[in-house]
C-alpha cells in the first residue's frame, strides 16, 4: 500500500522525497515515517472545501455566519470566565481582550468546533494531491510532524480543520511552533485543553505580527465624490495601508473618527447590495495576518465590538 492511498494524481515520488528529506534534515526513522504515511487517506471532501472557502461569500452572508446572538453571548461568558488571564495577556502583549475572544469565537466558537478531519489526512491530501498549493502544505506536514515530536502528540490521532489547523485558535502547525506559548506554566503548549495557553498564544501571535497597543483598528467611511483613477482599494484581499488618512480625505473619503492626517491607512470596499467603505489602519492589517481576508478581519472586529459593549455593560 502506498502513502496517501487511493489519491488521484498522487505525487508518489514526492512522498518518497519527503520521507528522505525528513530523515536527512530532522533524523526521522524512514521506516516509521513510511508506516505512518501509509495510514494516511486521500479525502476528496478536503479538496472540495479548499475550492469553496467561506471567504468567497458576500460580506452580508459571511458576516451572518459569525455575528450571531449565540456567539456574542458565548464570547461575553468566555471573557467573564477568563478575565484575569485576558488582562494578563493584554499587559504582556498589548492585545485587548475583545480581539482575542473574537478570534476564538470566529475560529471555533470558543472551542466548540475544533475540526473533524484527521490532520494527517488533510496535510497529505493537500501536500501530495493538490498541486496549486502542494509546496505550502508539504511544509505544513513537515511542521506538523516536528510539532508532534516536540509536544509528545500522536500524529495519527489529531483532528483539525480541512486545511490542517489545530486547537481552539486554529493555528496551522508552523504557527503553533512559532507563536504558541506556555501561559499556564505547566511546561507544555496545549492549544486544545489549556485556555491560558490559547489566550496567550493568540495575543503573542498578534504582538509578533505588529499589533499597535491602544490604536484603533478600522472605522466606517463614505465617498463624497468619485474616486480619482489610480487608487488601490482593498476588497476581499488585504492591502497593507498604502496611503495616509490625509490622502484619502483629499481623494473624497469622509469619516467621523478622529485620526491624524499622517496615519497610514487603506480604503476597504465590502461589496454588497450597497457597498460598504471602511478605513483600515495597521491593526486591521494585522488581523488579516491571522487569515488573509478582509471579510475575516471585519467579522472579527465587529464581533469584538459587540462582545466588548456587552461585557462593559455587565460590569
C-alpha positions as CSV (number, residue, x, y, z in Angstrom):
1,X,0.0,0.0,0.0
2,X,1.4,3.4,-0.9
3,X,1.2,6.6,1.2
4,X,-1.9,8.6,0.7
5,X,-3.7,5.6,-0.5
6,X,-6.1,5.9,-3.4
7,X,-5.2,9.5,-4.2
8,X,-5.8,10.6,-7.8
9,X,-2.8,12.2,-9.3
10,X,-0.8,11.3,-6.2
11,X,2.8,12.6,-6.3
12,X,4.3,9.3,-5.2
13,X,7.9,10.4,-6.0
14,X,7.2,13.5,-3.9
15,X,6.1,11.3,-1.0
16,X,9.4,9.4,-1.1
17,X,11.4,12.7,-1.4
18,X,9.5,14.0,1.6
19,X,10.4,10.9,3.7
20,X,14.1,11.2,2.6
21,X,14.1,14.9,3.5
22,X,12.6,14.4,6.9
23,X,15.2,11.7,7.6
24,X,18.1,13.8,6.4
25,X,17.0,17.1,8.0
26,X,15.4,16.0,11.2
27,X,16.5,12.5,11.9
28,X,13.2,10.8,11.5
29,X,13.2,7.0,11.1
30,X,12.3,6.4,7.4
31,X,10.6,3.1,8.1
32,X,8.4,4.5,10.9
33,X,7.5,7.6,8.8
34,X,6.7,5.4,5.8
35,X,4.4,3.3,8.1
36,X,2.7,6.4,9.4
37,X,2.1,7.9,5.9
38,X,0.7,4.6,4.7
39,X,-2.2,5.2,7.2
40,X,-3.0,8.5,5.5
41,X,-6.0,8.6,3.3
42,X,-6.9,10.9,0.4
43,X,-10.0,12.9,1.2
44,X,-11.9,14.5,-1.7
45,X,-14.0,16.4,0.7
46,X,-10.9,18.3,1.8
47,X,-10.1,19.3,-1.8
48,X,-13.7,20.3,-2.3
49,X,-13.6,22.5,0.8
50,X,-10.3,24.2,-0.3
51,X,-12.0,25.0,-3.6
52,X,-15.0,26.8,-2.0
53,X,-13.7,28.7,1.1
54,X,-16.0,30.7,3.3
55,X,-14.2,33.9,2.2
56,X,-15.7,33.6,-1.3
57,X,-19.1,34.5,0.2
58,X,-20.6,38.0,0.0
59,X,-19.9,40.2,3.0
60,X,-23.5,40.1,4.1
61,X,-23.6,36.3,4.0
62,X,-20.1,35.9,5.6
63,X,-21.0,38.3,8.5
64,X,-24.2,36.4,9.2
65,X,-22.1,33.3,9.9
66,X,-20.3,34.8,12.8
67,X,-22.3,37.8,14.1
68,X,-25.0,36.0,16.0
69,X,-26.5,36.4,19.4
70,X,-25.3,33.0,20.4
71,X,-21.6,33.8,19.5
72,X,-21.8,37.2,21.2
73,X,-23.3,35.6,24.4
74,X,-20.7,32.9,24.5
75,X,-17.9,35.5,24.0
76,X,-19.1,37.5,26.9
77,X,-19.2,34.4,29.0
78,X,-15.7,33.4,27.9
79,X,-14.4,36.8,28.8
80,X,-16.1,36.6,32.2
81,X,-14.6,33.2,32.9
82,X,-11.1,34.2,31.8
83,X,-11.0,37.8,32.8
84,X,-7.8,37.6,34.8
85,X,-5.9,35.7,32.1
86,X,-7.1,38.0,29.4
87,X,-5.9,41.0,31.4
88,X,-2.5,39.4,32.0
89,X,-2.2,38.7,28.2
90,X,-3.1,42.3,27.5
91,X,-0.4,43.5,29.9
92,X,2.3,41.3,28.4
93,X,1.4,41.5,24.7
94,X,-0.7,44.7,24.3
95,X,-3.7,43.0,22.6
96,X,-7.1,43.9,24.1
97,X,-9.3,41.0,25.4
98,X,-12.1,41.5,22.9
99,X,-9.8,40.8,20.0
100,X,-8.5,37.6,21.5
101,X,-12.0,36.5,22.4
102,X,-13.4,37.4,19.0
103,X,-10.7,35.4,17.2
104,X,-11.7,32.3,19.2
105,X,-15.3,33.0,18.5
106,X,-14.8,33.1,14.8
107,X,-12.4,30.3,14.6
108,X,-14.0,27.5,16.7
109,X,-16.9,29.2,18.6
110,X,-14.7,29.2,21.8
111,X,-13.6,25.6,21.3
112,X,-16.9,24.0,20.4
113,X,-15.9,23.1,16.9
114,X,-12.3,22.0,16.7
115,X,-12.5,20.3,13.3
116,X,-13.5,16.8,12.3
117,X,-10.7,15.9,9.8
118,X,-7.7,13.9,10.7
119,X,-4.8,16.4,10.3
120,X,-2.6,13.7,8.8
121,X,-5.2,13.1,6.0
122,X,-5.6,16.8,5.4
123,X,-2.0,17.6,5.0
124,X,-1.1,14.6,2.9
125,X,-4.1,15.1,0.7
126,X,-3.1,18.7,0.1
127,X,0.6,18.2,0.1
128,X,0.6,15.4,-2.5
129,X,-2.6,15.7,-4.4
130,X,-3.4,19.4,-4.6
131,X,-0.8,20.8,-6.9
132,X,-1.6,24.5,-6.8
133,X,-0.7,24.7,-3.0
134,X,1.2,21.5,-2.6
135,X,4.5,23.1,-1.6
136,X,2.9,25.0,1.2
137,X,1.1,22.0,2.6
138,X,4.1,19.8,2.4
139,X,5.8,22.4,4.5
140,X,2.9,22.3,7.0
141,X,3.1,18.5,7.1
142,X,6.8,18.8,8.0
143,X,5.9,21.3,10.7
144,X,3.1,19.0,11.9
145,X,5.4,16.0,12.3
146,X,8.0,18.2,14.1
147,X,5.3,19.6,16.4
148,X,4.0,16.2,17.2
149,X,7.5,15.1,18.2
150,X,8.2,18.2,20.2
151,X,4.9,18.2,22.1
152,X,4.5,14.5,22.5
153,X,1.5,14.2,20.3
154,X,0.3,11.2,18.3
155,X,0.2,12.5,14.7
156,X,-2.2,9.7,13.6
157,X,-4.9,10.8,16.1
158,X,-5.0,14.6,15.9
159,X,-8.2,16.2,14.4
160,X,-8.4,19.6,12.9
161,X,-9.8,21.7,10.1
162,X,-9.8,20.7,6.4
163,X,-6.6,22.7,6.0
164,X,-4.9,21.1,9.0
165,X,-5.5,23.9,11.5
166,X,-5.2,22.9,15.2
167,X,-6.8,23.6,18.5
168,X,-9.1,26.3,19.8
169,X,-7.3,29.1,17.9
170,X,-6.9,27.0,14.7
171,X,-3.1,27.6,14.4
172,X,-1.5,25.9,11.4
173,X,1.4,23.8,12.5
174,X,4.1,26.3,11.6
175,X,2.3,29.0,13.5
176,X,1.9,26.6,16.5
177,X,5.6,26.0,16.6
178,X,6.5,29.7,16.1
179,X,3.9,31.6,18.2
180,X,2.3,29.3,20.8
181,X,3.3,30.0,24.4
182,X,3.0,28.1,27.7
183,X,0.8,30.6,29.5
184,X,-0.2,28.4,32.4
185,X,3.3,27.4,33.4
186,X,2.9,23.6,33.1
187,X,5.8,23.2,30.7
188,X,3.6,22.5,27.7
189,X,1.9,24.5,24.9
190,X,-1.5,23.0,24.8
191,X,-4.0,24.7,22.4
192,X,-6.7,22.1,23.0
193,X,-7.2,21.9,26.7
194,X,-5.4,25.0,28.3
195,X,-7.4,28.2,27.8
196,X,-4.5,30.2,29.3
197,X,-2.2,28.8,26.6
198,X,-4.8,29.5,24.0
199,X,-5.2,33.1,25.1
200,X,-1.5,33.8,25.5
201,X,-0.7,32.3,22.1
202,X,-3.3,34.3,20.2
203,X,-2.1,37.5,21.9
204,X,1.6,36.6,21.2
205,X,0.7,36.0,17.5
206,X,-0.8,39.5,17.2
207,X,2.1,41.1,19.0
208,X,4.7,39.5,16.8
209,X,2.8,40.5,13.7
210,X,2.9,44.2,14.7
211,X,-0.2,44.9,16.8
212,X,-0.1,48.5,18.0
213,X,-1.5,48.7,21.5
214,X,-4.1,51.4,22.2
215,X,-4.5,52.3,18.5
216,X,-7.8,51.9,16.6
217,X,-8.5,49.2,14.0
218,X,-10.9,50.5,11.4
219,X,-13.9,52.7,11.1
220,X,-16.7,53.3,8.6
221,X,-16.2,55.8,5.8
222,X,-18.2,57.2,2.9
223,X,-17.5,58.5,-0.6
224,X,-18.2,62.2,-1.0
225,X,-17.1,62.2,-4.7
226,X,-16.0,59.9,-7.4
227,X,-12.6,58.4,-6.6
228,X,-9.7,59.5,-8.7
229,X,-8.1,57.0,-11.0
230,X,-5.1,55.0,-9.9
231,X,-6.1,54.4,-6.2
232,X,-5.7,50.9,-4.9
233,X,-8.8,49.9,-3.0
234,X,-8.8,46.7,-0.9
235,X,-11.8,44.4,-1.4
236,X,-11.7,40.8,-0.1
237,X,-7.9,40.6,-0.4
238,X,-6.0,42.5,2.3
239,X,-3.9,45.5,1.4
240,X,-1.3,46.9,3.7
241,X,-2.0,50.6,4.5
242,X,-0.7,52.3,1.3
243,X,-1.6,55.9,1.8
244,X,-2.2,58.3,4.7
245,X,-5.5,59.3,6.1
246,X,-4.9,62.8,4.7
247,X,-4.5,61.3,1.2
248,X,-7.8,59.6,1.5
249,X,-9.5,62.7,2.7
250,X,-8.1,64.6,-0.3
251,X,-9.5,61.8,-2.5
252,X,-13.0,62.4,-1.3
253,X,-13.4,59.9,1.6
254,X,-15.1,61.1,4.7
255,X,-15.4,59.7,8.2
256,X,-16.3,60.7,11.8
257,X,-13.4,59.2,13.7
258,X,-10.6,61.5,14.9
259,X,-7.3,60.5,13.3
260,X,-4.0,62.3,12.4
261,X,-3.7,63.0,8.7
262,X,-0.3,61.3,8.7
263,X,-1.7,57.9,9.9
264,X,-1.1,55.1,7.4
265,X,-4.5,53.8,6.1
266,X,-6.1,51.8,3.4
267,X,-9.6,52.1,1.8
268,X,-11.6,48.9,2.0
269,X,-14.7,48.2,0.0
270,X,-17.0,45.4,1.1
271,X,-19.3,44.5,-1.8
272,X,-23.0,44.0,-1.4
273,X,-26.4,45.3,-2.4
274,X,-25.0,48.6,-1.0
275,X,-21.2,48.7,-0.9
276,X,-19.6,49.5,2.5
277,X,-16.5,51.5,2.7
278,X,-14.1,51.4,5.6
279,X,-10.8,53.0,6.5
280,X,-8.4,50.2,7.7
281,X,-5.4,51.0,9.8
282,X,-2.3,49.0,10.7
283,X,-4.1,46.9,13.4
284,X,-6.8,45.9,10.8
285,X,-4.0,44.6,8.5
286,X,-2.5,42.7,11.5
287,X,-5.8,40.8,11.9
288,X,-5.6,39.8,8.3
289,X,-2.2,38.1,9.1
290,X,-4.3,35.5,11.0
291,X,-6.5,34.9,8.0
292,X,-5.7,36.7,4.7
293,X,-9.2,38.0,4.1
294,X,-10.7,41.4,4.8
295,X,-14.1,39.7,5.3
296,X,-12.5,37.7,8.1
297,X,-10.8,40.7,9.8
298,X,-14.1,42.7,9.6
299,X,-16.0,39.8,11.1
300,X,-13.5,39.7,14.0
301,X,-13.6,43.4,14.5
302,X,-17.4,43.7,14.6
303,X,-17.8,40.6,16.8
304,X,-15.2,42.1,19.2
305,X,-17.0,45.4,19.4
306,X,-20.3,43.7,20.3
307,X,-18.7,41.5,22.9
308,X,-16.9,44.4,24.5
309,X,-20.1,46.5,24.6
310,X,-21.9,43.7,26.3
311,X,-19.1,42.9,28.7
312,X,-18.7,46.6,29.7
313,X,-22.5,46.8,30.2
314,X,-22.5,43.9,32.6
315,X,-19.9,45.4,34.9
